[in-house]
Amino acid sequence: MLALLTSSADPGVALTEAPDPEPLPNEALVAVEAISLNRGEVKALANKPPGSLTGWDLAGTVRRQAADGSGPPEGARVVALHDKAWAQLAAVPTHGMAVLPDEVSFARAAALPVAGITALLALDIAGNPIARRVLVTGASGGVGRFAVQLAHIGGAHVSAVSSSPERARGLVELGADEVLHELTPEGPEFDVIVEGVGGPSLGAAIQRVAPDGTIVSFASSDPSAHVEYPTRALFGRAPGARIYGLLVFPELAKRRGATGMLDRLLSLVAAGRLDPHIDLETSWRQSGDAINALLDRRVAGKAVLHVD
C-alpha cells in the first residue's frame, strides 16, 4: 500500500510504499478514503523516527470485518480515531470506529474524530451549558469551531476568541454571540471556558472563570509559554472553580473507545446541525502544502486530504 511516512524532507512526510497492515482479531481492515490533519500530530512529525506511520483521523470502507465478529460488517462506511491513519489501508480496533449515516461524506466524517471529540468531551466535563456563558479560545481552529457550535446547540451564550478578523470568519454563522480578538484578565466572567491556546491566554482565562465554573485546557500553541496569574484570582475570587486538562488521543481513545462519541457527532452532522467546517480540501499527494498551511495558521477550520 501507499502511506504518508515520516521523512527528513520538508514538511516531514513523504508518500511511500509500506507493508499492508495485519489486523488483530478485534480490528477491521479499512480502505481509507479521506484523512484530516491536526496541529498536534503535524507538529510531532519531527520527533518521530523516519519511516513512521502516524495520523489520527480517517474515514473509509470496511474491506474485512474484524475476525472476532465485532464492529461494522464488510462494505460499511466508517469513521475512526486511530494512530496509523495516513495510509491506503488501516487496521482499526472496532471500539474506535462508527458507521456513517448516508448523509455524511467521507471528507466531512474525517474532520470529526480528534477535533470533534475534544470539543464534545470538554463540554461534557463542564456540564449542562443551557443559559450559561461559554468562552472558547482558539475558536478559529478545528476544535474551537466545533466547541462554538456544540455550546450554541446546547443553549449557551458563546463568546469566541480568535486572533484576527480573517481567521474569525464564519464564527458568528456557526453560533458565536460575540467574537473577541484578545482575552484580557479583566471583564465578564464565564461559567465554562474551553481553552486551546495556553500560556498568557490560559492565565487570563483563570482570571475570568466564574465561581463554580470550569476551565478545560486541551492545547498550547506555544509549549514553552508560562501560565501566570495572581493566586487569589482563582481560589479567592472564584471559589469552587475547577481546571481540567484534556488529551483526547491516544490515551483517551485507547482507554474509553470512540464509537459512542463519534455517533453523537455524526447524528448532528447528518441532521445539518453541526458543520465540520472544512477550509482546505485536497489530495494527499499535496500533503506538504496542506501541512505547511496548517502550521502557518492559514487554515480556519479543518484540513482534509483525499486518499486517491
Buried (B, 14 or more C-beta within 10 A) or exposed (E): BBBBBBBEEEBBBBBBEBEEBEBEEBBBBBBBBBBBBBBBBBBBBEEBEEEBBBBBBBBBBBBBBBEEEBBBEEEBBBBBBBBBBBBBBBBBBBBBBBBBBEEBBBBBBBBBBBBBBBBBBBBBBBEEBEEBBBBBBBBBBBBBBBBBBBBBBBEBBBBBBBBEEEBBBBBBEBBBBEBBEEBEBEEEBBBBBBBBBBBBBBBBBBBBBBEEBBBBBBBBBEEEBEBEBEEEBBEEBBEEBBBBEBEBBEEBBBEBBBBEBBEBBBBBBBEEEBBBBBBBBBEBBEBBBBBBBBBEBBBBBBBBBBBE
